[in-house]
Amino acid sequence: MALSTYLTKRFLESILIIFAILLINFIIINSAPGDPARFMGGEVALSSPQYVQAIRERWGLDKPVYERFFIYVYNLLRGDLGYSYRYLQPVSTLILERLPTTLLLTITSTILAFLIGTFLGLKAVQRVGSKGDAFLTTLMFVFWSIPAFWLGIILIMIFGVQLKWFPISGLINVREMKTGIWYYLDILYHSVLPITTLTLITMPVYYKLTRDTAIQQLTEDYVTTFRAVGLDESRLFRRHVFRNAILPPITIFGLQLGYAIAGAALVETVFGWPGMGRLLLDSIYTRDYPVIMGIYLIISISVVLSNLIVDLVYMLLDPRIRVR
């Protein structure tokens, strides 16, 4: 099968998958307990059923679920993600406002976790059984076991409250507004602790996967053969073991990049970070269906695309994988 045919097939499959996810999400979200009209009505809704009914009619919530679904799909094809019940803004506007701040945290922490975790995993393999290997493995197990919100609070207490090295919350310093390049440096300064938190809790996955895969590769017959013919150990590790051991971490890296748009709700809440995670969490609490479905749709598209990209990277890194 030619590469163009394979890509066309995968593209069509991706469209079907996204549509199936869209349908399932719509049914589940609109069937969940709770009435958005009552949330929007506030205290008035408790004493005025007519007011609640007027809200339902205003937002089309009085229509059957299947009819609302077809209206939603029709609007999507026109590029309309809907209108937020709570914020009274287009969903696309809300997402575009929060997306850059979320990606700053998630993309940066995912890349750092991948690079550091993979590097430490390869270093540990070269000294299997040593004190350094035992220390790194124990440390990674500790980070893997710590809840993200708890680690975030600990970092705030140590580096924010006690040492006062970094700010403890927010995106910028609202008491001293900066402009130009200093504005962006202020954002980076505020992002140090949340990025560190996400990096530390994600890094153990890459470390353990790289270490275990590399150890398994060292027991393969091709490694024994290369050693028997006198191939240099560092060259053997660099050119053969590394290329096989790096494939599973790349898979996890691609999947995590796909979920990066979802944000990290707990970490964003702890650090008061205005990202997609907090937006999704707040929208779930207030039954803001258009925002929830819009975010899930973007996540679905990003995950499907990341899977496709990972497959293509696999084909480039591993010559044994070919399109059939």
N, C-alpha and C positions, 0 to 999 in steps of 0.2 A: 504494500500500500504506500503510495506516494505521501510525502509530508503534507502537501496541500490538501489531499483528500482526508488525511487524518485530522488536520486542523479544522476542516469543514465539518467533519463528523462530530468532533468534540465541541465545536461551537453550537451546533444544533442540539446536542445533548445538554449543554449548559443552559440553553434557553428553556428546554423542557424542565430541567431541574429547578431553575429559578421560578418558573410558573407554578410548579408543584409546591414549592416552599411558600410562595405567595398565597396560594389557595389555603394551605394548611394553617399558616399564620393568621389569615383573615378569619377563618372559622373559629380557631381557638380563642383569639383575642376578643372577637365579638360575642362569643358564647360565655366569656368569663363572668363571674358574679360581679354585681355592681352596676349602677346606672350612671353613665357620664352626665346625663341631664341633671341629676340630683347634685352632683359635685359642682356643676356650673351654676346651679340655682342657689347654692349656699343655704343660708338660714331661711330664705324666703320659700325654698322648696318644701320645707317642713310643714308649712301652713297653706300652701297654694298649689294643689295638684294641677290646676289650669296653667300655671306658670311653667311647671315642669313639662307639661304636654306641649306648650308653645315652643319650648327649647328643643324638644324632640323633633318637632315639625321643622323648626328653623335649620337644624343640622341634618335632617334626613334620617334621624334615628328611629322614626316611626315606620320606616319601610322594612320589608322582609330582608333577611340576611342575604339571600341570593341576589336580590335586586341591588342592594348596596354594593355587593361584590362586583357586579357588572359595571356599575357606575364608577367604582374605584379603578377597575382595569381600564375603562375608557379614558378616565382622566390621566392615568399613568401613561398611556400611549400618547397623550398630548403633552407629557412632561410635567404634569401637575401631581405632586405628592399629597395634596390635601391641605387643609387649614386646621391649625391647632385649636382645640377647644379652650385650652387654658391660656395660652399666650396670645391668641387672636392674631397670629401671624402665619404666613405660609410655612409649611413644614420644611421645604427646601431652604428657606432663609434661616430657620433655626439650626438646621444641620450644618449649613455652610459656616455659620457663626461659630459653632462649637468644634467643628472638624479639625481646624489647624491646631488648636490647643490640645486636643486629644492625640493627634498624630505626633505632636512634639514629645509627648510622654511615651506612647506605646511603641512607635517606630524606633525611637532612640534607645529605649530600654531593651527592646527585642534584639536590635543589632548588637548592643553591648553584651547582652546575655549570651548571644550566639558566639561572638568572638572570644569572650573571656572564658565561658564554659567549655567551649571546644578546645581552646588552647590549654587550659588546665587539665582537661581530660586526657589529651595527648601527652602532656608532661607526666601525668600520673602513671600512664601505661609504661612509659620508659623506665619507671622506677617502681614497678609493681612489688608490693610487699614491704617497701621501705617505710620509714616513719613519715616522710613527706606525703606518700600516697595515703597512708592511714589518716593523717591530719586533714588532708583535702577532702577525703571521702566523708569523714565525720562532720567537717564543717558544712559540706554541701547537704548532708542529711539534716543538719540543724536548720539551715535556711529553707529546705524543702518542707520541714515540719511546721515552721512558724506561719501563722495566719498573716496575710498581707496587711490588714488594718492594725494588728498588734505591732508588727515590725515598724510600720509607719509612725505609730505613736511613740515607740521607743526612740526612733531617730529624731523625732520632734523634741522629745524631752532632753536628749543628750546634746544634739547639735543646734537646736533652736532655742530651747529654754535655758539650759545650763551654760553651754559654751557661747551661745548667741552668734554662731557663725553664719547661719542661714535663716531666712524667714520661715515661719511655721505654717503659713496658709496664704491663699490668694494667688492671683496671676501676676499682679504688679503692686507696687507700693502706692496706694491711693492718696497717701498723705504727702507724697513728694513725686508728683507726676513728672516723668521724663519724656523727652522727645528725641527724634532721630535714632541713631544707633544705640543710644543709652536706653531707650525704651525697650528694644529687643534684648539688650544685655540684662535688663532688669527682669524680663520674662525668663531668660535662661537661669538667672540667679535664683528665682523663685522655684524653678523646676528641678533643681539639684536633688532635693530630698525625695520628691515623688519618683523621679527617674531612678534614683538609687534604690528605693524600695522595690520597684517593679523589677529592676535588674537582678537584685539579690534573690528574689523569690522565683525568678524564671531560670536563672543560671544553672541550678542543679540538674534540670532536665537535660540540658546539652552536655553537661559534665558526665553524668552517669551513662547517657546513651553513647557518647563518644568513647568513653573508657571501656564499657562492656563490649562494644563492637570491635574496637581495636584489639582487645585481649582475645576475642574470638578469632580475628583475622590472623593473629600471631600463631595460632594452632593449626592453621590450614596447611595443606600439603605444598602449595606453591611457595610458602615462606620457607619451609624446610628445604625445598629444592634449591631456592636461591641461596640459602645459607650454605648448602653443601657445595655449590659451585664457587663459593668465596665472595659473593656479593657483599659490599660494604653495608654494615648494619644501618647506618644513618640513611644511606641511599635507598635501601630496601624499605625502611619505614616511611621515608618521604615520598617515594615514587609509587609504592604499591599499597602498603598498609593504610596510609593516610587517605588515598583516593577511595578506598572501599569503606573506611570508617567514617568518612565525612558525609556519606549519602543519607543515612537515617537522620542526623541532625539537620540536614538541609530540608528534609521533609517536614520536620517539626517547625523549622524556621518559616517555611512557606505557609503552613497552616496558621501559625501565630500572626503572621503579617496579614492574613485574611481576616482574622478576628480583631486586628488592631483598631479598626473603625469603631468597634463596640465600646472601646475605652475600658477603663478599670474603675467600676463604680465605687468599690470600697475605698480604694486609694484616693480617688478624686474627692470622695466625701470627707475623708480624714484630713486632707490638705486643702479643702475648700477650693478645689480646682474646677473651673467651669468647663467641663468636657462632656463628651457624648454619654459617658457612663452615668453621670449625675442627671443628665437630661432624660435618659431612658428610665432611670429609677424614679424620678419625680413624675414622669408621665404615667408610669405604672400605678403609682399611688393615686393619681387624680383621674385615672381611666381616660387619658388623652389618646384615644385609639389612633388617630391619623399620625401622630408623632411616633408611637410605638411601631406601627406598621412601616412607616417610612424608614426608621432606623434599621429594622429587621430586613427590609428589602435591600438597603445598602450593604448590610453585613453579608447577606446571601450572595450578592453579586461579587463582592470582594473575595469571599471564600472560594467560590467557583473559579474565579479568575486566577487566584493564587494556586489552586490545585493544577490548573492547566499549565501555569508557568513552571511549577515544580516538576511536572512530567517532562517538559521540554529541557529543563536543566539536567534532569536525570539522563536524558538521551545524550547530552553533550559530555557529561562527566563519566558515564559508564558506557564504553563501546560495546558491551555485551547486550545492551538494551537497544532494540531496533523496532521501528514501526512495522507491524505485521498486519 
